[in-house]
Amino acid sequence: MPLTATERHSFSRRGFLTALGGIAMLPAFSRSPLAESLLERKDGEDAVLFASAYRNSNGDFGIGLLDDYGQILARITLPGRGHGIAVSPDGQRFVAFARRPGTFALFVQPFQNSDPSVIVSEPGRHFYGHGCFSADGRLLYAVENDFGAVRGVVGVYDVSGHLPKRIGEISSFGLGPHDIALSSDGRTLVIANGGIETHPDMGREKLNLATMAPSIAFVDVQTGDLARQHELDRSLHQLSLRHMALDGKGRAWVGGQYEGPASDAPPLVAVFAPDEAPYTTEIPASFTGNLNNYIGSVTASISGDVIATSAPRGGQTLFWDAGTGGFLGAQAIPDGCGVAPIDQGSFLISDGNGGLSFVNEPDLPAEILARPPGFSWDNHMVAFSQA
């Protein structure tokens, strides 16, 4: 995407709040028009919203809150580039994470008269940009780098009180845990270990490309024990397993970022389940070699029957049948990356040029809903709503 890599910063809680400035006065929060309108909705009224990190043309970073017409309802300023957003099971809260190797995250309750809370990573840790909530919404699991010990961890945060509090961590059972999801039964954490060693003193430099070992780990949420772990064939050890979504049957669809020779054309989408052998999908020949070996986002439809995988460097978003693994179609959206489900089969797609497009069917042309001036949307977009 046209967003450039962010220079590393270390934020204390006080410094972070100073950098945020007047965040409580922005229209997403307490005593604001948006908060008031959401709180005053009639019972049963639908209020599906979307959130995505962005960069403004003046160089500012933030989180934008959008409706399903692509209109920006509110903005949240950030002191650095944001990345992924974790949404609570009830859809009423979310946490926006800094991009790796960022050390800040923001806990937001947009439907309540409360200000955001800051989460700062522990010393010796930084965030990888993603997280997920526990089934009851009381805990937040955040993928982190224990860079001193060269290992991936999952930080566990209690978000049930007035302020989020880190209460422990568990192993990710791999290096570079990039994304994480909770199984539908709430018992298993699914962790995409990208397999890449990094250190914040080296920025975003990748330190072990020759010995990468990406994996998908299934971890018992209660004990932190490894229940099952899968890797792809050794010939694909440089396919960093990164972003993922769970389909309607609980299988993890994972997009890869290939770190081998640019002339290679490896599979970029793989499917994992605890008790099944993993497999890769077959990318049609017309797209092979044209996706720049990178999948930026992976999202499931609300029904879990359709999987969307965006390839922003190739300007394509590919759609898959979750039941068969078959290819359904593609949308040509330049620099399109963020994808979020709108209803049973349609999606909202954001791009680095500020566009927001509606896709109703994988094989029908996308409809551009909006292109707010001065905005460049980042890699991920999520849907959230008040229950």
C-alpha positions as CSV (number, residue, x, y, z in Angstrom):
1,M,0.0,0.0,0.0
2,P,1.2,3.6,-0.4
3,L,1.5,3.9,3.3
4,T,5.2,3.9,4.3
5,A,6.8,2.0,7.1
6,T,6.5,3.7,10.4
7,E,9.6,4.6,12.4
8,R,9.8,2.8,15.7
9,H,8.5,4.6,18.7
10,S,8.3,3.6,22.4
11,F,5.4,5.1,24.2
12,S,4.8,5.5,27.9
13,R,1.2,5.7,29.0
14,R,1.6,9.4,29.8
15,G,3.5,10.1,26.6
16,F,0.9,8.3,24.6
17,L,-2.0,10.3,26.1
18,T,-0.1,13.5,25.5
19,A,0.4,12.5,21.8
20,L,-3.4,11.8,21.6
21,G,-4.2,15.3,22.7
22,G,-7.9,16.0,22.7
23,I,-9.1,12.5,21.7
24,A,-12.1,12.7,24.0
25,M,-13.4,15.7,22.1
26,L,-13.4,13.8,18.8
27,P,-16.9,12.7,17.6
28,A,-16.5,9.0,18.3
29,F,-16.7,9.3,22.1
30,S,-18.4,10.6,25.2
31,R,-20.8,13.6,24.9
32,S,-20.4,13.4,21.1
33,P,-23.1,13.4,18.3
34,L,-22.1,9.9,17.2
35,A,-22.2,8.4,20.7
36,E,-25.4,10.1,21.5
37,S,-27.1,9.0,18.2
38,L,-26.1,5.4,18.8
39,L,-27.2,5.4,22.4
40,E,-30.6,6.9,21.4
41,R,-31.3,4.3,18.7
42,K,-34.7,2.6,18.8
43,D,-34.6,-0.9,20.1
44,G,-33.9,-3.4,17.4
45,E,-32.6,-0.8,15.0
46,D,-29.6,-2.1,13.0
47,A,-26.4,-0.1,13.3
48,V,-23.6,-2.0,11.5
49,L,-20.5,0.1,11.3
50,F,-16.9,-0.4,10.1
51,A,-13.5,0.6,11.4
52,S,-10.2,0.9,9.6
53,A,-6.8,2.4,10.2
54,Y,-5.9,5.3,7.8
55,R,-3.3,7.9,7.0
56,N,-4.3,11.4,6.1
57,S,-2.7,13.4,3.4
58,N,-1.2,15.7,6.1
59,G,0.7,12.7,7.5
60,D,-1.6,12.1,10.5
61,F,-2.6,8.5,11.4
62,G,-5.9,7.4,12.9
63,I,-8.9,5.1,12.9
64,G,-11.9,5.9,10.8
65,L,-15.5,4.8,11.7
66,L,-17.7,4.3,8.7
67,D,-21.2,3.3,7.7
68,D,-22.1,0.8,5.0
69,Y,-22.3,3.6,2.5
70,G,-18.6,4.3,3.0
71,Q,-19.2,7.6,4.8
72,I,-16.8,8.6,7.6
73,L,-18.8,9.1,10.8
74,A,-15.9,9.7,13.1
75,R,-12.1,9.7,13.4
76,I,-9.8,8.7,16.2
77,T,-6.3,10.1,16.1
78,L,-3.2,7.9,16.6
79,P,0.4,8.9,17.2
80,G,1.6,6.3,14.7
81,R,0.4,3.9,12.0
82,G,-2.4,1.5,13.0
83,H,-2.9,-1.9,11.7
84,G,-5.4,-4.6,12.8
85,I,-8.6,-4.2,14.9
86,A,-10.0,-6.7,17.3
87,V,-13.8,-6.6,17.9
88,S,-15.5,-8.0,21.0
89,P,-18.1,-10.8,20.6
90,D,-21.0,-8.4,21.3
91,G,-19.7,-6.0,18.7
92,Q,-19.7,-3.1,21.2
93,R,-16.0,-2.7,21.8
94,F,-12.8,-2.9,19.8
95,V,-9.1,-2.6,20.2
96,A,-7.0,-0.9,17.5
97,F,-3.3,-2.1,17.4
98,A,-0.2,-0.3,16.2
99,R,1.6,-1.7,13.2
100,R,4.6,-3.9,14.0
101,P,6.9,-3.0,15.9
102,G,4.5,-0.6,17.6
103,T,4.0,-0.6,21.3
104,F,0.5,0.9,21.7
105,A,-3.1,-0.2,21.3
106,L,-6.4,1.7,22.0
107,F,-9.4,0.1,23.7
108,V,-12.6,1.8,22.4
109,Q,-16.2,1.6,23.5
110,P,-18.0,3.7,20.8
111,F,-21.5,3.0,22.1
112,Q,-20.8,4.2,25.6
113,N,-20.1,7.6,27.2
114,S,-16.5,6.7,28.0
115,D,-13.2,7.7,26.7
116,P,-10.7,5.3,25.0
117,S,-8.1,3.5,27.2
118,V,-4.5,3.1,26.3
119,I,-2.7,-0.3,26.3
120,V,1.1,-0.1,26.3
121,S,3.1,-3.3,25.6
122,E,5.3,-4.6,28.4
123,P,9.1,-3.8,28.3
124,G,10.8,-6.3,26.0
125,R,7.6,-6.8,24.0
126,H,5.9,-5.2,21.0
127,F,2.7,-5.8,19.3
128,Y,2.4,-7.5,15.9
129,G,-0.8,-5.6,15.0
130,H,-3.5,-8.2,15.8
131,G,-5.5,-9.7,18.6
132,C,-8.9,-11.2,19.6
133,F,-11.3,-11.3,22.5
134,S,-12.3,-14.3,24.7
135,A,-15.7,-15.7,24.2
136,D,-17.2,-13.8,27.1
137,G,-15.4,-10.6,26.1
138,R,-13.5,-10.2,29.4
139,L,-10.1,-11.0,28.0
140,L,-8.0,-9.7,25.1
141,Y,-5.4,-11.9,23.5
142,A,-2.7,-9.9,21.7
143,V,0.1,-11.4,19.6
144,E,3.5,-10.0,20.7
145,N,7.2,-10.4,20.1
146,D,9.4,-11.4,23.0
147,F,12.4,-10.2,21.0
148,G,15.0,-10.7,23.8
149,A,14.2,-14.4,24.0
150,V,13.4,-14.7,20.2
151,R,10.0,-16.2,20.7
152,G,6.4,-15.3,20.0
153,V,4.0,-14.8,22.8
154,V,0.3,-14.0,23.3
155,G,-0.3,-11.3,25.9
156,V,-3.4,-11.8,28.0
157,Y,-5.2,-8.6,29.1
158,D,-8.2,-8.3,31.4
159,V,-10.5,-5.7,29.7
160,S,-13.5,-6.2,32.1
161,G,-12.5,-3.4,34.5
162,H,-12.1,0.4,34.3
163,L,-8.7,0.1,32.6
164,P,-7.2,-2.8,30.6
165,K,-4.6,-4.8,32.6
166,R,-2.1,-7.3,31.4
167,I,-2.4,-10.4,33.5
168,G,0.0,-12.8,31.8
169,E,1.1,-14.4,28.6
170,I,1.3,-17.7,26.8
171,S,3.6,-19.1,24.1
172,S,2.6,-18.8,20.5
173,F,4.8,-21.9,19.8
174,G,6.6,-20.1,16.9
175,L,8.2,-17.0,15.7
176,G,6.5,-13.9,14.5
177,P,2.9,-14.6,15.5
178,H,1.1,-12.2,13.2
179,D,-2.6,-13.0,13.6
180,I,-4.9,-14.8,16.1
181,A,-8.5,-16.0,16.2
182,L,-10.7,-17.8,18.7
183,S,-12.5,-21.0,17.7
184,S,-16.3,-20.8,17.6
185,D,-16.6,-22.9,20.7
186,G,-14.3,-20.5,22.6
187,R,-11.8,-23.2,23.6
188,T,-9.0,-22.9,21.2
189,L,-6.7,-20.0,20.1
190,V,-5.7,-20.3,16.4
191,I,-2.3,-18.6,15.9
192,A,-0.7,-17.8,12.6
193,N,3.1,-17.9,13.3
194,G,4.7,-16.0,10.3
195,G,8.0,-17.7,11.1
196,I,10.0,-14.5,10.7
197,E,12.5,-13.3,13.3
198,T,12.6,-9.5,13.9
199,H,14.0,-7.2,16.5
200,P,12.8,-3.6,17.0
201,D,16.3,-2.3,17.0
202,M,16.5,-3.5,13.4
203,G,13.2,-1.9,12.4
204,R,11.2,-4.2,10.1
205,E,14.3,-6.1,8.8
206,K,13.7,-9.9,8.5
207,L,16.6,-11.8,10.2
208,N,16.1,-15.5,9.4
209,L,14.7,-15.8,5.9
210,A,16.8,-18.9,5.2
211,T,15.5,-20.8,8.2
212,M,11.9,-19.7,8.4
213,A,9.4,-22.2,9.8
214,P,5.9,-20.7,9.7
215,S,3.1,-22.7,11.3
216,I,-0.5,-22.6,12.5
217,A,-0.8,-23.4,16.2
218,F,-4.0,-24.6,17.9
219,V,-3.6,-23.7,21.6
220,D,-5.9,-24.6,24.6
221,V,-7.3,-21.3,25.8
222,Q,-7.5,-22.4,29.4
223,T,-4.1,-24.0,29.9
224,G,-2.0,-22.4,27.2
225,D,-0.9,-25.9,26.1
226,L,-0.3,-26.7,22.4
227,A,-3.1,-28.9,21.1
228,R,-2.0,-29.2,17.5
229,Q,0.4,-27.6,15.1
230,H,0.5,-27.7,11.3
231,E,3.2,-26.6,8.8
232,L,3.1,-26.6,5.0
233,D,5.5,-28.7,3.0
234,R,9.1,-27.8,3.6
235,S,9.3,-26.4,0.0
236,L,7.0,-23.6,1.2
237,H,8.9,-22.7,4.4
238,Q,9.4,-19.2,3.1
239,L,5.6,-18.6,2.8
240,S,5.0,-16.6,5.9
241,L,1.6,-17.4,7.2
242,R,0.1,-14.2,8.3
243,H,-3.6,-13.0,8.1
244,M,-6.5,-15.4,8.5
245,A,-10.2,-15.9,9.0
246,L,-12.3,-18.8,10.3
247,D,-15.0,-20.2,7.9
248,G,-18.4,-21.5,9.0
249,K,-16.9,-24.9,9.9
250,G,-14.1,-23.4,12.0
251,R,-11.3,-24.0,9.5
252,A,-8.6,-21.3,9.3
253,W,-8.1,-19.7,5.9
254,V,-4.6,-18.1,5.9
255,G,-3.0,-15.7,3.5
256,G,0.7,-15.9,2.9
257,Q,3.5,-13.4,2.2
258,Y,6.2,-15.2,0.2
259,E,9.8,-14.3,1.1
260,G,11.5,-16.4,-1.6
261,P,12.6,-15.4,-5.1
262,A,10.2,-13.0,-6.8
263,S,10.2,-15.2,-9.9
264,D,8.5,-18.0,-7.9
265,A,4.7,-18.4,-8.1
266,P,3.8,-20.3,-4.9
267,P,0.3,-20.9,-3.6
268,L,-0.7,-18.0,-1.4
269,V,-3.9,-19.2,0.4
270,A,-3.9,-22.2,2.7
271,V,-6.6,-23.9,4.8
272,F,-6.0,-25.4,8.2
273,A,-8.0,-27.4,10.7
274,P,-6.8,-29.2,13.9
275,D,-7.6,-32.7,12.7
276,E,-7.2,-32.4,9.0
277,A,-4.1,-32.1,6.8
278,P,-3.6,-28.6,5.5
279,Y,-4.0,-27.8,1.8
280,T,-3.5,-24.8,-0.5
281,T,-6.0,-23.4,-2.9
282,E,-5.3,-23.3,-6.6
283,I,-5.0,-19.8,-7.9
284,P,-6.2,-19.5,-11.6
285,A,-3.5,-19.3,-14.2
286,S,-4.6,-15.8,-15.2
287,F,-3.6,-14.5,-11.8
288,T,-0.5,-16.7,-11.2
289,G,2.5,-14.4,-10.9
290,N,0.4,-11.3,-10.9
291,L,-0.3,-11.0,-7.2
292,N,3.3,-10.1,-6.2
293,N,3.3,-13.1,-3.9
294,Y,1.3,-11.3,-1.1
295,I,-2.1,-11.7,0.4
296,G,-2.9,-8.6,2.6
297,S,-6.2,-9.5,4.3
298,V,-8.5,-12.5,4.7
299,T,-12.2,-12.2,5.7
300,A,-15.1,-14.6,5.8
301,S,-18.7,-13.7,4.9
302,I,-21.2,-13.5,7.7
303,S,-22.4,-17.0,6.8
304,G,-18.8,-18.3,6.6
305,D,-19.5,-19.7,3.2
306,V,-17.4,-17.3,1.2
307,I,-13.8,-16.2,1.8
308,A,-12.3,-13.0,0.5
309,T,-8.5,-12.7,0.1
310,S,-7.1,-9.4,-1.0
311,A,-3.8,-9.0,-2.9
312,P,-3.2,-5.2,-2.8
313,R,0.2,-5.3,-4.6
314,G,-1.5,-7.1,-7.5
315,G,-4.7,-5.0,-7.3
316,Q,-7.0,-8.0,-7.0
317,T,-9.4,-9.4,-4.4
318,L,-10.0,-13.2,-4.8
319,F,-13.1,-15.0,-3.5
320,W,-13.3,-18.7,-2.6
321,D,-16.0,-21.2,-1.8
322,A,-15.3,-22.2,1.8
323,G,-16.9,-25.6,1.4
324,T,-15.0,-26.8,-1.6
325,G,-12.0,-24.5,-1.7
326,G,-13.0,-23.6,-5.3
327,F,-12.3,-20.2,-6.8
328,L,-15.4,-18.0,-7.2
329,G,-14.2,-14.9,-8.9
330,A,-12.1,-11.8,-8.4
331,Q,-12.4,-8.0,-8.3
332,A,-9.9,-5.7,-9.7
333,I,-9.4,-3.0,-7.1
334,P,-6.1,-1.1,-7.3
335,D,-4.4,-1.3,-3.9
336,G,-7.5,-2.9,-2.4
337,C,-6.8,-4.6,0.9
338,G,-9.2,-4.0,3.8
339,V,-12.2,-6.3,3.5
340,A,-15.2,-6.6,5.8
341,P,-18.5,-8.5,5.5
342,I,-21.7,-6.5,5.1
343,D,-24.4,-9.2,5.1
344,Q,-24.6,-12.9,4.1
345,G,-22.5,-12.6,0.9
346,S,-21.5,-9.0,0.3
347,F,-18.3,-7.2,1.3
348,L,-17.0,-3.7,1.8
349,I,-13.4,-3.2,0.4
350,S,-11.1,-0.3,1.2
351,D,-8.0,0.7,-0.7
352,G,-4.9,2.7,-0.3
353,N,-6.2,5.4,-2.6
354,G,-9.1,6.2,-0.3
355,G,-11.8,4.3,-2.1
356,L,-14.5,2.2,-0.5
357,S,-16.2,-0.4,-2.8
358,F,-19.2,-2.6,-2.4
359,V,-19.1,-6.2,-3.8
360,N,-22.4,-8.0,-3.9
361,E,-21.2,-11.0,-6.0
362,P,-17.6,-12.2,-6.6
363,D,-18.1,-12.2,-10.4
364,L,-20.0,-8.9,-10.7
365,P,-18.3,-5.5,-10.9
366,A,-17.7,-3.7,-7.7
367,E,-19.5,-0.4,-7.0
368,I,-17.4,2.5,-5.6
369,L,-19.4,4.0,-2.8
370,A,-17.1,6.8,-1.7
371,R,-13.6,8.2,-2.0
372,P,-13.1,10.7,0.8
373,P,-10.3,13.1,-0.2
374,G,-7.0,12.9,1.6
375,F,-7.5,9.4,3.0
376,S,-5.4,6.3,2.5
377,W,-6.9,3.3,4.1
378,D,-4.6,0.8,5.7
379,N,-4.5,-3.0,5.4
380,H,-7.5,-4.1,7.5
381,M,-11.2,-3.3,8.0
382,V,-13.6,-4.8,10.5
383,A,-17.4,-4.7,11.1
384,F,-18.9,-4.0,14.5
385,S,-22.4,-3.3,15.8
386,Q,-24.3,-2.9,19.0
387,A,-26.0,-6.1,20.1
